[in-house]
Amino acid sequence: MKHSFNSQGRLQRMLPMTVWWNRVNRESLRADVLAGLSGTIILVPQAVAYATIAGLPPEYGLYTAIVPVILAALFGSSWHLVSGPTAALSIVLFATLSPLADPGSAHYVTLAMTLTFLVGILQLAMGLARLGSLVNFISHSVVIGFTAGAGILIAVSQFKNFLGLSIPSKAGFIETLQGVFQNLGDLNPFSVAVGTVTLLAGILTRRYVPQIPFMIAAMLVGSLFAAALTALFGTAASVATVTAIPRSLPPISHPDFSMDTIRQLSTIALAVAMLSLTEALSIARAVALKSGQRIDGNQEFVGQGLANFFGSFFSGYVSSGSFTRSGINYTAGARTPLAAVFSSLFLVLTLLVFAPLVSYLPIASMAALLFMVAYSLIDTHHIKAIAKTSRTESAVLWVTLFATLFLDLEFAIYVGVLLSLIFYIRRTAQPNIRSGMPAPGDDTYHFVPADGKPECPQLKIAFVDGSLYFGAVDHVQQTLQSIDAEQPTQKHVLILASGINFVDVAGAHMFAEEAKRRRAMGGGLYFHRLKAPVVQDLAKGGQLEEIGEENLFEMRQNVMDRLYAKLDPTICRNCPHRVFRQCHGYLPNGEAREESPSEAPTRISA
């Protein structure tokens, strides 16, 4: 039975379509066909725009939405995720490859295919190695900051096309802005007019007629307006248009497998692979929250890896999940991943029949559409929420954003991830340690925060909220030793350990040394509710013997009676506080207290 279950699991990992194939019927096929058609309508102008951002001929955006989309749909785990070219990955491709080759050149295209191949290999390897949790190290703040920075870069890169200026494609963020301001006197008023009309048409359509794809409407209005200007003013009003797209299926491409090229692109490939996977998984999970589906991160790695690996041989550049097309796919009623497959097949038909029409699209109109894409990448809602919630997360977001603008884009991701890890390590390296006291009314084994109330002068009770690993050892050790300076008579320490999930070798050694130190002082170190796995690790390392198994207290054990008996009765006799219930009837040695009613102190209550 177990063998059968494992075999079924392996089959589902190899052929994930076996999970949803039984959902396919006449009704689902009809829904998937309609959803696929809806996706294709919005895809054509989007894919051309993204290829423009990437510095590639426009047809490569359409090619990227064929083979990669089919493979990602069939071998991923999401039923609604639609892959293909994306704005963020397109700007990363352009920013990282434009210093190495002229955008649009044959060498540039080869580098793009090679980078896509390497990304596919890395993603596939991580998926097969079951490393799906790796994307969790790219925090939400890093993604928000990076995509916002990418949006700004996209907008700035399109100023020249919107204004009709001639600025080198390889110019960086600052250089492009300088070029725009220095050449404002040479702007083309007809380009500005076409771009402005396109932008207004897109904004108004999106706001007042949301059922119509705003990109299609904006491109139609912009193209007709450009044609009208040419008819009225002649060739003086001519506006540059997109390069014609060949009427053909995706041609076979050839990545460069030379060691020099692979070495040159390897560091870029790792950052792009992680960004692509983060994009795909975050979108798949967002849609799954609405559909109620469970997403397998490792399977998504495999699906995206196969998409990029084989896409690199069919003229596709780096692809990932698209939030816009995935949202449309789900909203349009897609039932299975076949909707994405149908979208690709409709795109093939579009390439073979309508490809020549793309040459009528004005470049200024494309720039206007990309302004809208760039604006959508700046998630102001989440930026404001992060700013209100966490200063450290805000720092990660803004550092990542500015690194995206002023550093190489692949390093911007590394900077964000590194900063996130530094803040995480800083938080975990300083576990919260707070004073505790027995709970009023049930003070044998229940404890509550002391909240500034007087504590026992002999027994320190402390909550430790956090695991003890090598990075946290120094903080915890210093805190325990500082008790000696603050209250020298507190030789006994009870650690309320329910918040300690694990203790590594350094932490175990520190606890053992602290136990020996406190015994030498005439006190002791005790633990309440230390988790079983932690106790087992202490036993394996030999530290449990040094701490003393009798000093570990489980839930519902009478902790206070046991510890009260260890206290010094001389100190108790003159103590001005009665912190514990046991303090009122007798001394730790069993001797009855002798005190007049007027001298009896009031017991501290929580």
Phi, psi and omega in degrees: 000314179297320179297320179296319180296316179295321180296319178296320179297319179294321179297319180293326177289323180284320182229078184298342178295342177294340180287320186252357185298328180290351176276350183282126175209185183299318181294316181292324178297318178298316180295320181291323178297315180294320178294320178296322179294319178299319180294323181293323181300316181280338187289320189302304179293328180294314181295320178296319180296317182292324176296324177297316177301318185287352181080019181252158173304145188303329182296338181291334174294321178288320178299323181293342182262019180246275183298312180301322181295316181296314182292318179297324179290316185283332185247002173271180181258342183280141178272349186235348181295130176244123182265182180139196180291144178228158183295313184297314181292328179294317179291326176296316180301312181296314184295327184271332184261336183298330174290345184263338182199160179289125179306136180088346181285165180298321179294321178298315179298318179298318178297321179297318179293322180293316178300318179297319177299313180296320178299316179298318179298313181297315181295318180296317179297318180293324178293315180292332178275004178059048181255033183300335181284353182299326182294344178294343179280349172265102188290164179300322181294324177296315181296315180298315180295318181294313182294325176295316177297320178297321178299317179296318179298319179298313181298314181296321181294339182263357177304317184297321180287324180292321183268353181072034181261160177251105180231136181306139181294333184279357182296140179279190184301306182293316182298322180294316178298317178298318180297321179297311182293324181288337184248016181302331180293343182259011184296152181264109184299330180289322176297316179298318181296315179297315180297318181295316179297318178299315181298315179297319179297319179294315181296314182293321178295317181295325184276316190255339179228064187296341180287346177261131178303117187293330180293318179297313181298315182296318180294322178296313180298314181297318180293317179294321179295319178297319178296321180294320178298319180295320179294325183279319188248358178076205185293342179295335181260013182294137180244135181302141181241168181292145177300141180298144180261129179296142179275088183199165173284163180304122179287159176291133180245165186227098174300156179268115183263013179292147184297327179297316180292317180297318178295323181293326187258355189297315181292324177296318184299320181296314180295317180294321179298316180294319178296316179300315181292321178298317179299311183295314183291320181295321179290316180300318180290324179296317179289324181295332177298327180277323184273344181080014181271152176264131182259134175259107183301320180296320180292325176295323175303313181296314181299314179292324178297314177297321181299314182284323180299305182284331178299327181294341178264355179235039173061029176256136175264183189306128182238164176201187178288143178252123181293318182298307185289327177293319178297317177297319180300315180290315182296326181285356174097022179301139181255327184220171176297350178298337178301317178294323178296315179297323178300318179293321179293321176296325179293322176300316178298319179297318179300319185284335186250316190251005184305319182300336182293338181298331183293351178269358183279121179291140179296326178297324177292322176298319179297320179297318178296322180289333172299319179292321176298315181298317180298322181292339179281342180270098186276082184296328181299310182287329178297316178295319181296318180294320180298324180283331189272314190214126177290322181292317179294325176297319178298317178300315182299310185288324176296317178297317181299311182290327175296324178297323182283324192246350178245172171300137189298324180295328179283335177298320178294315179299320179299314179298315180296316181298317180294320177300316181293322179298315179294322179295314180297322179297319179293314183287338180282353179230072179303144179289122179242117184228148182290146178232173177204159178300143180289137178295139178088337179209073190257031176268323180212006174258141183226151179225163176299143182288329177051043175083000179285157180303143181247164177296133180288353181247331185239117175268126177249127186219132169281135172242109184256089179151153182281154182257098174239178189304327181287336184261350186301314185298316181298313181293318181297317179296322179295317179294321181286335179291343177299323181300320182284320183285322182212085186302335182278352178277076182275344178257136179230126175251117179265122175275102198257017181294340179271001179266110183273328176205158178227123179273187185299317181296319179294318179296318179296320179297317179297319180296317179294321180293323178297316179295320181297318182287327175296320179295333178278352184094013180241217180187163176244127186230154181231137176242125177062045173285130186296147184303314179300325179292318178299318180298318179295321177296322179293318180297322182276355180086359182284335181297323179295323180287325179287321182099113182298332179291348180265006175259129181241131179269174177300138177076004170280145182283086187290312190292323177299319182293316184283327180299325180293343181271351185282160181279116183295333180297316179292320181298323184299325183256010183290130180282350182246155172234079187288320185257156175301323183295338184294341190271332185262326187203166177272166181303332180275008179091353181288136180291146178283143175243107181207145178279155181305325182289336182267347183292121181287157178280134182291137179289130177245149182277000000 
